[in-house]
């Protein structure tokens, strides 16, 4: 699979998007969050605290104050 096909596949799955933000979860227990606008399931855990989140979902998720925008 070439790079363009991989990018297209990622976009179709909602994991790569120009309008996406990386969010960080500083907690210890794993947490699953369903995006309120896209319905996408985001899984955060201690080994994987940073996830790419669709920007349409990110603002609502950040309002919980359980997550931070990653740099």
HTML snippet that shows the backbone in 3Dmol.js (N, CA, C, O; Angstrom):
<script src="https://3Dmol.org/build/3Dmol-min.js"></script>
<div id="view" style="width:600px;height:400px;position:relative"></div>
<script>
const pdb = `
ATOM      1  N   UNK A   1       0.852  -1.175   0.000  1.00  0.00           N
ATOM      2  CA  UNK A   1       0.000   0.000   0.000  1.00  0.00           C
ATOM      3  C   UNK A   1       0.893   1.231   0.000  1.00  0.00           C
ATOM      4  O   UNK A   1       1.785   1.352   0.840  1.00  0.00           O
ATOM      5  N   UNK A   2       0.663   2.128  -0.918  1.00  0.00           N
ATOM      6  CA  UNK A   2       1.486   3.338  -0.965  1.00  0.00           C
ATOM      7  C   UNK A   2       0.968   4.378   0.027  1.00  0.00           C
ATOM      8  O   UNK A   2      -0.092   4.199   0.627  1.00  0.00           O
ATOM      9  N   UNK A   3       1.705   5.441   0.190  1.00  0.00           N
ATOM     10  CA  UNK A   3       1.359   6.477   1.172  1.00  0.00           C
ATOM     11  C   UNK A   3      -0.004   7.100   0.924  1.00  0.00           C
ATOM     12  O   UNK A   3      -0.761   7.317   1.870  1.00  0.00           O
ATOM     13  N   UNK A   4      -0.334   7.393  -0.336  1.00  0.00           N
ATOM     14  CA  UNK A   4      -1.626   8.009  -0.633  1.00  0.00           C
ATOM     15  C   UNK A   4      -2.782   7.089  -0.274  1.00  0.00           C
ATOM     16  O   UNK A   4      -3.808   7.544   0.232  1.00  0.00           O
ATOM     17  N   UNK A   5      -2.618   5.790  -0.533  1.00  0.00           N
ATOM     18  CA  UNK A   5      -3.667   4.847  -0.172  1.00  0.00           C
ATOM     19  C   UNK A   5      -3.804   4.751   1.340  1.00  0.00           C
ATOM     20  O   UNK A   5      -4.921   4.667   1.851  1.00  0.00           O
ATOM     21  N   UNK A   6      -2.703   4.763   2.058  1.00  0.00           N
ATOM     22  CA  UNK A   6      -2.748   4.694   3.517  1.00  0.00           C
ATOM     23  C   UNK A   6      -3.445   5.923   4.083  1.00  0.00           C
ATOM     24  O   UNK A   6      -4.263   5.808   4.996  1.00  0.00           O
ATOM     25  N   UNK A   7      -3.129   7.100   3.549  1.00  0.00           N
ATOM     26  CA  UNK A   7      -3.785   8.327   4.011  1.00  0.00           C
ATOM     27  C   UNK A   7      -5.275   8.285   3.752  1.00  0.00           C
ATOM     28  O   UNK A   7      -6.069   8.668   4.611  1.00  0.00           O
ATOM     29  N   UNK A   8      -5.658   7.824   2.578  1.00  0.00           N
ATOM     30  CA  UNK A   8      -7.082   7.731   2.244  1.00  0.00           C
ATOM     31  C   UNK A   8      -7.787   6.770   3.182  1.00  0.00           C
ATOM     32  O   UNK A   8      -8.904   7.032   3.629  1.00  0.00           O
ATOM     33  N   UNK A   9      -7.137   5.669   3.476  1.00  0.00           N
ATOM     34  CA  UNK A   9      -7.710   4.685   4.391  1.00  0.00           C
ATOM     35  C   UNK A   9      -7.876   5.267   5.782  1.00  0.00           C
ATOM     36  O   UNK A   9      -8.903   5.058   6.427  1.00  0.00           O
ATOM     37  N   UNK A  10      -6.877   5.992   6.243  1.00  0.00           N
ATOM     38  CA  UNK A  10      -6.965   6.602   7.564  1.00  0.00           C
ATOM     39  C   UNK A  10      -8.082   7.636   7.616  1.00  0.00           C
ATOM     40  O   UNK A  10      -8.821   7.693   8.598  1.00  0.00           O
ATOM     41  N   UNK A  11      -8.215   8.440   6.592  1.00  0.00           N
ATOM     42  CA  UNK A  11      -9.281   9.443   6.571  1.00  0.00           C
ATOM     43  C   UNK A  11     -10.645   8.773   6.584  1.00  0.00           C
ATOM     44  O   UNK A  11     -11.561   9.241   7.259  1.00  0.00           O
ATOM     45  N   UNK A  12     -10.784   7.688   5.847  1.00  0.00           N
ATOM     46  CA  UNK A  12     -12.054   6.976   5.806  1.00  0.00           C
ATOM     47  C   UNK A  12     -12.411   6.410   7.175  1.00  0.00           C
ATOM     48  O   UNK A  12     -13.587   6.312   7.523  1.00  0.00           O
ATOM     49  N   UNK A  13     -11.404   6.040   7.944  1.00  0.00           N
ATOM     50  CA  UNK A  13     -11.640   5.494   9.277  1.00  0.00           C
ATOM     51  C   UNK A  13     -11.747   6.576  10.340  1.00  0.00           C
ATOM     52  O   UNK A  13     -12.023   6.268  11.499  1.00  0.00           O
ATOM     53  N   UNK A  14     -11.538   7.829   9.977  1.00  0.00           N
ATOM     54  CA  UNK A  14     -11.680   8.916  10.914  1.00  0.00           C
ATOM     55  C   UNK A  14     -10.496   9.115  11.839  1.00  0.00           C
ATOM     56  O   UNK A  14     -10.615   9.840  12.827  1.00  0.00           O
ATOM     57  N   UNK A  15      -9.366   8.502  11.558  1.00  0.00           N
ATOM     58  CA  UNK A  15      -8.226   8.630  12.452  1.00  0.00           C
ATOM     59  C   UNK A  15      -7.218   9.663  11.985  1.00  0.00           C
ATOM     60  O   UNK A  15      -6.372  10.090  12.771  1.00  0.00           O
ATOM     61  N   UNK A  16      -7.286  10.070  10.745  1.00  0.00           N
ATOM     62  CA  UNK A  16      -6.405  11.131  10.257  1.00  0.00           C
ATOM     63  C   UNK A  16      -7.277  12.155   9.571  1.00  0.00           C
ATOM     64  O   UNK A  16      -8.078  11.826   8.696  1.00  0.00           O
ATOM     65  N   UNK A  17      -7.116  13.378   9.969  1.00  0.00           N
ATOM     66  CA  UNK A  17      -7.988  14.416   9.476  1.00  0.00           C
ATOM     67  C   UNK A  17      -7.245  15.730   9.599  1.00  0.00           C
ATOM     68  O   UNK A  17      -6.572  15.974  10.601  1.00  0.00           O
ATOM     69  N   UNK A  18      -7.360  16.575   8.595  1.00  0.00           N
ATOM     70  CA  UNK A  18      -6.715  17.881   8.704  1.00  0.00           C
ATOM     71  C   UNK A  18      -7.271  18.650   9.890  1.00  0.00           C
ATOM     72  O   UNK A  18      -6.548  19.424  10.517  1.00  0.00           O
ATOM     73  N   UNK A  19      -8.545  18.448  10.208  1.00  0.00           N
ATOM     74  CA  UNK A  19      -9.191  19.117  11.323  1.00  0.00           C
ATOM     75  C   UNK A  19      -9.211  18.180  12.529  1.00  0.00           C
ATOM     76  O   UNK A  19     -10.274  17.807  13.024  1.00  0.00           O
ATOM     77  N   UNK A  20      -8.023  17.809  12.990  1.00  0.00           N
ATOM     78  CA  UNK A  20      -7.907  16.905  14.133  1.00  0.00           C
ATOM     79  C   UNK A  20      -6.947  17.500  15.156  1.00  0.00           C
ATOM     80  O   UNK A  20      -6.046  18.266  14.812  1.00  0.00           O
ATOM     81  N   UNK A  21      -7.153  17.138  16.403  1.00  0.00           N
ATOM     82  CA  UNK A  21      -6.293  17.586  17.489  1.00  0.00           C
ATOM     83  C   UNK A  21      -5.791  16.382  18.249  1.00  0.00           C
ATOM     84  O   UNK A  21      -6.473  15.360  18.334  1.00  0.00           O
ATOM     85  N   UNK A  22      -4.612  16.501  18.795  1.00  0.00           N
ATOM     86  CA  UNK A  22      -4.097  15.450  19.672  1.00  0.00           C
ATOM     87  C   UNK A  22      -4.474  15.823  21.095  1.00  0.00           C
ATOM     88  O   UNK A  22      -4.145  16.906  21.579  1.00  0.00           O
ATOM     89  N   UNK A  23      -5.178  14.898  21.763  1.00  0.00           N
ATOM     90  CA  UNK A  23      -5.563  15.106  23.148  1.00  0.00           C
ATOM     91  C   UNK A  23      -4.810  14.130  24.024  1.00  0.00           C
ATOM     92  O   UNK A  23      -4.504  13.010  23.616  1.00  0.00           O
ATOM     93  N   UNK A  24      -4.515  14.572  25.237  1.00  0.00           N
ATOM     94  CA  UNK A  24      -3.777  13.768  26.201  1.00  0.00           C
ATOM     95  C   UNK A  24      -4.654  13.510  27.413  1.00  0.00           C
ATOM     96  O   UNK A  24      -5.358  14.405  27.880  1.00  0.00           O
ATOM     97  N   UNK A  25      -4.610  12.290  27.920  1.00  0.00           N
ATOM     98  CA  UNK A  25      -5.354  11.891  29.112  1.00  0.00           C
ATOM     99  C   UNK A  25      -4.338  11.589  30.212  1.00  0.00           C
ATOM    100  O   UNK A  25      -3.595  10.613  30.105  1.00  0.00           O
ATOM    101  N   UNK A  26      -4.288  12.411  31.273  1.00  0.00           N
ATOM    102  CA  UNK A  26      -3.282  12.218  32.320  1.00  0.00           C
ATOM    103  C   UNK A  26      -3.671  11.195  33.389  1.00  0.00           C
ATOM    104  O   UNK A  26      -2.892  10.950  34.311  1.00  0.00           O
ATOM    105  N   UNK A  27      -4.853  10.598  33.285  1.00  0.00           N
ATOM    106  CA  UNK A  27      -5.326   9.667  34.303  1.00  0.00           C
ATOM    107  C   UNK A  27      -4.630   8.320  34.256  1.00  0.00           C
ATOM    108  O   UNK A  27      -3.877   8.020  33.329  1.00  0.00           O
ATOM    109  N   UNK A  28      -4.894   7.520  35.270  1.00  0.00           N
ATOM    110  CA  UNK A  28      -4.274   6.192  35.374  1.00  0.00           C
ATOM    111  C   UNK A  28      -5.165   5.092  34.800  1.00  0.00           C
ATOM    112  O   UNK A  28      -4.670   4.169  34.154  1.00  0.00           O
ATOM    113  N   UNK A  29      -6.456   5.183  35.029  1.00  0.00           N
ATOM    114  CA  UNK A  29      -7.376   4.145  34.557  1.00  0.00           C
ATOM    115  C   UNK A  29      -7.702   4.371  33.085  1.00  0.00           C
ATOM    116  O   UNK A  29      -7.836   5.517  32.656  1.00  0.00           O
ATOM    117  N   UNK A  30      -7.831   3.306  32.306  1.00  0.00           N
ATOM    118  CA  UNK A  30      -8.211   3.464  30.902  1.00  0.00           C
ATOM    119  C   UNK A  30      -9.608   4.072  30.798  1.00  0.00           C
ATOM    120  O   UNK A  30     -10.462   3.845  31.655  1.00  0.00           O
ATOM    121  N   UNK A  31      -9.826   4.842  29.745  1.00  0.00           N
ATOM    122  CA  UNK A  31     -11.132   5.458  29.536  1.00  0.00           C
ATOM    123  C   UNK A  31     -11.472   5.441  28.056  1.00  0.00           C
ATOM    124  O   UNK A  31     -10.615   5.678  27.204  1.00  0.00           O
ATOM    125  N   UNK A  32     -12.730   5.157  27.763  1.00  0.00           N
ATOM    126  CA  UNK A  32     -13.255   5.212  26.403  1.00  0.00           C
ATOM    127  C   UNK A  32     -14.201   6.393  26.321  1.00  0.00           C
ATOM    128  O   UNK A  32     -15.045   6.586  27.197  1.00  0.00           O
ATOM    129  N   UNK A  33     -14.061   7.180  25.272  1.00  0.00           N
ATOM    130  CA  UNK A  33     -14.900   8.359  25.086  1.00  0.00           C
ATOM    131  C   UNK A  33     -15.492   8.294  23.690  1.00  0.00           C
ATOM    132  O   UNK A  33     -14.768   8.110  22.711  1.00  0.00           O
ATOM    133  N   UNK A  34     -16.802   8.445  23.596  1.00  0.00           N
ATOM    134  CA  UNK A  34     -17.450   8.479  22.291  1.00  0.00           C
ATOM    135  C   UNK A  34     -17.620   9.945  21.902  1.00  0.00           C
ATOM    136  O   UNK A  34     -18.175  10.736  22.665  1.00  0.00           O
ATOM    137  N   UNK A  35     -17.146  10.297  20.729  1.00  0.00           N
ATOM    138  CA  UNK A  35     -17.254  11.675  20.242  1.00  0.00           C
ATOM    139  C   UNK A  35     -18.714  12.058  20.091  1.00  0.00           C
ATOM    140  O   UNK A  35     -19.471  11.349  19.427  1.00  0.00           O
ATOM    141  N   UNK A  36     -19.126  13.165  20.694  1.00  0.00           N
ATOM    142  CA  UNK A  36     -20.534  13.550  20.656  1.00  0.00           C
ATOM    143  C   UNK A  36     -21.046  13.934  19.263  1.00  0.00           C
ATOM    144  O   UNK A  36     -22.246  13.830  19.005  1.00  0.00           O
ATOM    145  N   UNK A  37     -20.181  14.364  18.383  1.00  0.00           N
ATOM    146  CA  UNK A  37     -20.629  14.751  17.044  1.00  0.00           C
ATOM    147  C   UNK A  37     -20.382  13.685  15.999  1.00  0.00           C
ATOM    148  O   UNK A  37     -21.224  13.478  15.125  1.00  0.00           O
ATOM    149  N   UNK A  38     -19.246  13.001  16.064  1.00  0.00           N
ATOM    150  CA  UNK A  38     -18.924  11.999  15.041  1.00  0.00           C
ATOM    151  C   UNK A  38     -19.329  10.585  15.439  1.00  0.00           C
ATOM    152  O   UNK A  38     -19.509   9.725  14.576  1.00  0.00           O
ATOM    153  N   UNK A  39     -19.473  10.340  16.734  1.00  0.00           N
ATOM    154  CA  UNK A  39     -19.765   8.988  17.202  1.00  0.00           C
ATOM    155  C   UNK A  39     -18.534   8.110  17.273  1.00  0.00           C
ATOM    156  O   UNK A  39     -18.629   6.941  17.645  1.00  0.00           O
ATOM    157  N   UNK A  40     -17.376   8.655  16.922  1.00  0.00           N
ATOM    158  CA  UNK A  40     -16.108   7.915  16.948  1.00  0.00           C
ATOM    159  C   UNK A  40     -15.756   7.550  18.389  1.00  0.00           C
ATOM    160  O   UNK A  40     -15.936   8.365  19.294  1.00  0.00           O
ATOM    161  N   UNK A  41     -15.261   6.343  18.607  1.00  0.00           N
ATOM    162  CA  UNK A  41     -14.809   5.908  19.924  1.00  0.00           C
ATOM    163  C   UNK A  41     -13.322   6.169  20.056  1.00  0.00           C
ATOM    164  O   UNK A  41     -12.525   5.724  19.230  1.00  0.00           O
ATOM    165  N   UNK A  42     -12.953   6.894  21.102  1.00  0.00           N
ATOM    166  CA  UNK A  42     -11.549   7.195  21.386  1.00  0.00           C
ATOM    167  C   UNK A  42     -11.168   6.454  22.657  1.00  0.00           C
ATOM    168  O   UNK A  42     -11.869   6.536  23.665  1.00  0.00           O
ATOM    169  N   UNK A  43     -10.053   5.728  22.608  1.00  0.00           N
ATOM    170  CA  UNK A  43      -9.607   4.922  23.737  1.00  0.00           C
ATOM    171  C   UNK A  43      -8.288   5.461  24.261  1.00  0.00           C
ATOM    172  O   UNK A  43      -7.279   5.472  23.556  1.00  0.00           O
ATOM    173  N   UNK A  44      -8.315   5.910  25.518  1.00  0.00           N
ATOM    174  CA  UNK A  44      -7.127   6.447  26.171  1.00  0.00           C
ATOM    175  C   UNK A  44      -6.730   5.486  27.287  1.00  0.00           C
ATOM    176  O   UNK A  44      -7.591   4.928  27.967  1.00  0.00           O
ATOM    177  N   UNK A  45      -5.438   5.297  27.474  1.00  0.00           N
ATOM    178  CA  UNK A  45      -4.950   4.439  28.550  1.00  0.00           C
ATOM    179  C   UNK A  45      -3.584   4.945  28.993  1.00  0.00           C
ATOM    180  O   UNK A  45      -3.001   5.827  28.363  1.00  0.00           O
ATOM    181  N   UNK A  46      -3.091   4.387  30.064  1.00  0.00           N
ATOM    182  CA  UNK A  46      -1.772   4.797  30.564  1.00  0.00           C
ATOM    183  C   UNK A  46      -0.678   4.571  29.510  1.00  0.00           C
ATOM    184  O   UNK A  46       0.167   5.446  29.320  1.00  0.00           O
ATOM    185  N   UNK A  47      -0.672   3.413  28.816  1.00  0.00           N
ATOM    186  CA  UNK A  47       0.355   3.226  27.788  1.00  0.00           C
ATOM    187  C   UNK A  47       0.121   4.080  26.533  1.00  0.00           C
ATOM    188  O   UNK A  47       1.063   4.345  25.785  1.00  0.00           O
ATOM    189  N   UNK A  48      -1.129   4.515  26.297  1.00  0.00           N
ATOM    190  CA  UNK A  48      -1.472   5.297  25.103  1.00  0.00           C
ATOM    191  C   UNK A  48      -2.308   6.511  25.509  1.00  0.00           C
ATOM    192  O   UNK A  48      -3.498   6.581  25.203  1.00  0.00           O
ATOM    193  N   UNK A  49      -1.676   7.469  26.204  1.00  0.00           N
ATOM    194  CA  UNK A  49      -2.442   8.610  26.721  1.00  0.00           C
ATOM    195  C   UNK A  49      -2.769   9.673  25.675  1.00  0.00           C
ATOM    196  O   UNK A  49      -3.639  10.510  25.915  1.00  0.00           O
ATOM    197  N   UNK A  50      -2.102   9.665  24.528  1.00  0.00           N
ATOM    198  CA  UNK A  50      -2.337  10.682  23.497  1.00  0.00           C
ATOM    199  C   UNK A  50      -3.035  10.030  22.310  1.00  0.00           C
ATOM    200  O   UNK A  50      -2.577   9.016  21.783  1.00  0.00           O
ATOM    201  N   UNK A  51      -4.142  10.625  21.902  1.00  0.00           N
ATOM    202  CA  UNK A  51      -4.908  10.126  20.768  1.00  0.00           C
ATOM    203  C   UNK A  51      -5.254  11.290  19.853  1.00  0.00           C
ATOM    204  O   UNK A  51      -5.406  12.423  20.310  1.00  0.00           O
ATOM    205  N   UNK A  52      -5.377  11.013  18.572  1.00  0.00           N
ATOM    206  CA  UNK A  52      -5.820  12.016  17.606  1.00  0.00           C
ATOM    207  C   UNK A  52      -7.342  12.003  17.597  1.00  0.00           C
ATOM    208  O   UNK A  52      -7.970  10.966  17.385  1.00  0.00           O
ATOM    209  N   UNK A  53      -7.918  13.174  17.832  1.00  0.00           N
ATOM    210  CA  UNK A  53      -9.363  13.304  17.972  1.00  0.00           C
ATOM    211  C   UNK A  53      -9.878  14.294  16.931  1.00  0.00           C
ATOM    212  O   UNK A  53      -9.289  15.355  16.721  1.00  0.00           O
ATOM    213  N   UNK A  54     -10.966  13.941  16.293  1.00  0.00           N
ATOM    214  CA  UNK A  54     -11.592  14.840  15.333  1.00  0.00           C
ATOM    215  C   UNK A  54     -11.895  16.169  16.026  1.00  0.00           C
ATOM    216  O   UNK A  54     -12.411  16.183  17.143  1.00  0.00           O
ATOM    217  N   UNK A  55     -11.579  17.269  15.374  1.00  0.00           N
ATOM    218  CA  UNK A  55     -11.764  18.593  15.971  1.00  0.00           C
ATOM    219  C   UNK A  55     -13.214  18.849  16.356  1.00  0.00           C
ATOM    220  O   UNK A  55     -13.479  19.592  17.301  1.00  0.00           O
ATOM    221  N   UNK A  56     -14.154  18.245  15.638  1.00  0.00           N
ATOM    222  CA  UNK A  56     -15.570  18.430  15.975  1.00  0.00           C
ATOM    223  C   UNK A  56     -15.900  17.827  17.324  1.00  0.00           C
ATOM    224  O   UNK A  56     -16.808  18.304  18.004  1.00  0.00           O
ATOM    225  N   UNK A  57     -15.188  16.794  17.725  1.00  0.00           N
ATOM    226  CA  UNK A  57     -15.402  16.158  19.034  1.00  0.00           C
ATOM    227  C   UNK A  57     -14.521  16.767  20.117  1.00  0.00           C
ATOM    228  O   UNK A  57     -14.896  16.791  21.289  1.00  0.00           O
ATOM    229  N   UNK A  58     -13.354  17.255  19.726  1.00  0.00           N
ATOM    230  CA  UNK A  58     -12.339  17.679  20.688  1.00  0.00           C
ATOM    231  C   UNK A  58     -12.826  18.761  21.646  1.00  0.00           C
ATOM    232  O   UNK A  58     -12.546  18.690  22.842  1.00  0.00           O
ATOM    233  N   UNK A  59     -13.537  19.744  21.151  1.00  0.00           N
ATOM    234  CA  UNK A  59     -13.963  20.837  22.018  1.00  0.00           C
ATOM    235  C   UNK A  59     -14.856  20.335  23.156  1.00  0.00           C
ATOM    236  O   UNK A  59     -14.694  20.755  24.302  1.00  0.00           O
ATOM    237  N   UNK A  60     -15.782  19.455  22.849  1.00  0.00           N
ATOM    238  CA  UNK A  60     -16.656  18.902  23.888  1.00  0.00           C
ATOM    239  C   UNK A  60     -15.881  18.034  24.866  1.00  0.00           C
ATOM    240  O   UNK A  60     -16.131  18.077  26.071  1.00  0.00           O
ATOM    241  N   UNK A  61     -14.949  17.251  24.357  1.00  0.00           N
ATOM    242  CA  UNK A  61     -14.152  16.376  25.218  1.00  0.00           C
ATOM    243  C   UNK A  61     -13.257  17.206  26.131  1.00  0.00           C
ATOM    244  O   UNK A  61     -13.091  16.867  27.303  1.00  0.00           O
ATOM    245  N   UNK A  62     -12.682  18.279  25.617  1.00  0.00           N
ATOM    246  CA  UNK A  62     -11.835  19.143  26.439  1.00  0.00           C
ATOM    247  C   UNK A  62     -12.634  19.820  27.562  1.00  0.00           C
ATOM    248  O   UNK A  62     -12.082  20.092  28.628  1.00  0.00           O
ATOM    249  N   UNK A  63     -13.900  20.089  27.339  1.00  0.00           N
ATOM    250  CA  UNK A  63     -14.737  20.744  28.355  1.00  0.00           C
ATOM    251  C   UNK A  63     -14.923  19.885  29.601  1.00  0.00           C
ATOM    252  O   UNK A  63     -15.295  20.406  30.652  1.00  0.00           O
ATOM    253  N   UNK A  64     -14.670  18.575  29.506  1.00  0.00           N
ATOM    254  CA  UNK A  64     -14.795  17.703  30.674  1.00  0.00           C
ATOM    255  C   UNK A  64     -13.680  17.963  31.686  1.00  0.00           C
ATOM    256  O   UNK A  64     -13.789  17.589  32.853  1.00  0.00           O
ATOM    257  N   UNK A  65     -12.608  18.608  31.225  1.00  0.00           N
ATOM    258  CA  UNK A  65     -11.408  18.898  32.020  1.00  0.00           C
ATOM    259  C   UNK A  65     -10.634  17.644  32.423  1.00  0.00           C
ATOM    260  O   UNK A  65      -9.740  17.720  33.266  1.00  0.00           O
ATOM    261  N   UNK A  66     -10.960  16.502  31.843  1.00  0.00           N
ATOM    262  CA  UNK A  66     -10.217  15.266  32.076  1.00  0.00           C
ATOM    263  C   UNK A  66      -9.110  15.102  31.054  1.00  0.00           C
ATOM    264  O   UNK A  66      -8.262  14.222  31.196  1.00  0.00           O
ATOM    265  N   UNK A  67      -9.107  15.940  30.018  1.00  0.00           N
ATOM    266  CA  UNK A  67      -8.162  15.836  28.916  1.00  0.00           C
ATOM    267  C   UNK A  67      -7.506  17.179  28.678  1.00  0.00           C
ATOM    268  O   UNK A  67      -8.036  18.225  29.052  1.00  0.00           O
ATOM    269  N   UNK A  68      -6.341  17.131  28.047  1.00  0.00           N
ATOM    270  CA  UNK A  68      -5.609  18.343  27.677  1.00  0.00           C
ATOM    271  C   UNK A  68      -5.203  18.225  26.220  1.00  0.00           C
ATOM    272  O   UNK A  68      -5.074  17.125  25.682  1.00  0.00           O
ATOM    273  N   UNK A  69      -5.005  19.370  25.591  1.00  0.00           N
ATOM    274  CA  UNK A  69      -4.493  19.343  24.227  1.00  0.00           C
ATOM    275  C   UNK A  69      -3.015  19.037  24.283  1.00  0.00           C
ATOM    276  O   UNK A  69      -2.258  19.711  24.982  1.00  0.00           O
ATOM    277  N   UNK A  70      -2.601  18.014  23.541  1.00  0.00           N
ATOM    278  CA  UNK A  70      -1.187  17.618  23.499  1.00  0.00           C
ATOM    279  C   UNK A  70      -0.427  18.551  22.566  1.00  0.00           C
ATOM    280  O   UNK A  70      -1.013  19.148  21.662  1.00  0.00           O
ATOM    281  N   UNK A  71       0.851  18.672  22.782  1.00  0.00           N
ATOM    282  CA  UNK A  71       1.682  19.540  21.934  1.00  0.00           C
ATOM    283  C   UNK A  71       2.357  18.763  20.863  1.00  0.00           C
ATOM    284  O   UNK A  71       3.094  19.333  20.059  1.00  0.00           O
TER     285      UNK A  71
END
`;
const viewer = $3Dmol.createViewer("view");
viewer.addModel(pdb, "pdb");
viewer.setStyle({}, {cartoon: {color: "spectrum"}});
viewer.zoomTo();
viewer.render();
</script>
